[in-house]
Amino acid sequence: MARLPGGGGATGGRGYGILTGGDDNALAWTLLKRVPGAAAEAAEAAEGEGNENEDATGRTSFRAELGTVVRRAHGAAVTGIALLKSEEEEEEVRCVSVSNDQWVKVWRVREEGMQLLGEAYSGVADAGDVVVLDEKRDDGVNFRRVMVAGVGLEVWRLQ
């Protein structure tokens, strides 16, 4: 799940984005957008208080919207996804996906769609998950690596 604050980001600061994959070989980006509650608007008008995103019980309301689906994102079930928050670009989220097809893929995710940025074949059979390893060197340079886990482990450096 990715939440980008403020007025920018893949969710425009209006909620959350959830990226999922599964045995249909697809990746799906679902948007959970904040919805102003009618009860909150009534309370605000009556008392001059309230949050436009809360209902009468004080809970925030959301509406799910399908952002996009990439069918056949992989040749087999998608078994792991790791989100990479972009430090340079506020309008997108990047992610890495792994699959039983042994491909590691990097994607750009925006509210209007997903784009494949790169892919590489992995020697890890039956990849079950992927995790991001952020590191900061002594000279202050940040770089990312991802670890693919399955029948074996591999660490990949992202550029």
Solvent accessible surface area in square Angstrom, and as a share of the most:
residue,aa,sasa,rsa
1,M,135,0.60
2,A,1,0.01
3,R,104,0.38
4,L,22,0.11
5,P,91,0.57
6,G,58,0.56
7,G,78,0.75
8,G,15,0.14
9,G,5,0.05
10,A,1,0.01
11,T,5,0.03
12,G,13,0.12
13,G,22,0.21
14,R,105,0.38
15,G,1,0.01
16,Y,56,0.21
17,G,0,0.00
18,I,47,0.24
19,L,17,0.08
20,T,67,0.39
21,G,34,0.33
22,G,24,0.23
23,D,127,0.66
24,D,100,0.52
25,N,38,0.19
26,A,8,0.07
27,L,0,0.00
28,A,22,0.17
29,W,0,0.00
30,T,34,0.20
31,L,7,0.03
32,L,45,0.22
33,K,35,0.15
34,R,62,0.23
35,V,41,0.24
36,P,67,0.42
37,G,10,0.09
38,A,83,0.64
39,A,41,0.32
40,A,5,0.04
41,E,96,0.43
42,A,64,0.50
43,A,40,0.31
44,E,76,0.34
45,A,91,0.71
46,A,87,0.68
47,E,124,0.56
48,G,62,0.60
49,E,119,0.53
50,G,53,0.51
51,N,68,0.35
52,E,105,0.47
53,N,30,0.15
54,E,51,0.23
55,D,42,0.22
56,A,85,0.66
57,T,93,0.54
58,G,39,0.38
59,R,156,0.57
60,T,57,0.33
61,S,34,0.22
62,F,83,0.35
63,R,124,0.45
64,A,69,0.53
65,E,54,0.24
66,L,119,0.59
67,G,23,0.22
68,T,28,0.16
69,V,48,0.27
70,V,34,0.20
71,R,170,0.62
72,R,200,0.73
73,A,2,0.02
74,H,5,0.02
75,G,64,0.61
76,A,27,0.21
77,A,24,0.19
78,V,10,0.06
79,T,48,0.28
80,G,7,0.07
81,I,45,0.23
82,A,11,0.09
83,L,48,0.24
84,L,8,0.04
85,K,99,0.42
86,S,23,0.15
87,E,129,0.58
88,E,157,0.70
89,E,59,0.27
90,E,124,0.55
91,E,86,0.38
92,E,3,0.01
93,V,0,0.00
94,R,77,0.28
95,C,0,0.00
96,V,0,0.00
97,S,0,0.00
98,V,2,0.01
99,S,0,0.00
100,N,69,0.35
101,D,32,0.16
102,Q,41,0.18
103,W,93,0.33
104,V,9,0.05
105,K,23,0.10
106,V,29,0.17
107,W,11,0.04
108,R,54,0.20
109,V,0,0.00
110,R,78,0.29
111,E,50,0.23
112,E,136,0.61
113,G,18,0.18
114,M,28,0.13
115,Q,96,0.43
116,L,69,0.34
117,L,66,0.33
118,G,30,0.28
119,E,89,0.40
120,A,34,0.27
121,Y,126,0.48
122,S,1,0.01
123,G,59,0.57
124,V,4,0.02
125,A,41,0.31
126,D,91,0.47
127,A,3,0.02
128,G,42,0.40
129,D,77,0.40
130,V,8,0.05
131,V,69,0.40
132,V,36,0.21
133,L,54,0.27
134,D,93,0.48
135,E,64,0.29
136,K,142,0.60
137,R,103,0.38
138,D,160,0.83
139,D,96,0.50
140,G,38,0.37
141,V,66,0.38
142,N,88,0.45
143,F,33,0.14
144,R,58,0.21
145,R,72,0.26
146,V,0,0.00
147,M,54,0.24
148,V,0,0.00
149,A,32,0.25
150,G,37,0.35
151,V,106,0.61
152,G,42,0.41
153,L,117,0.58
154,E,49,0.22
155,V,78,0.45
156,W,61,0.22
157,R,135,0.49
158,L,39,0.20
159,Q,214,0.95
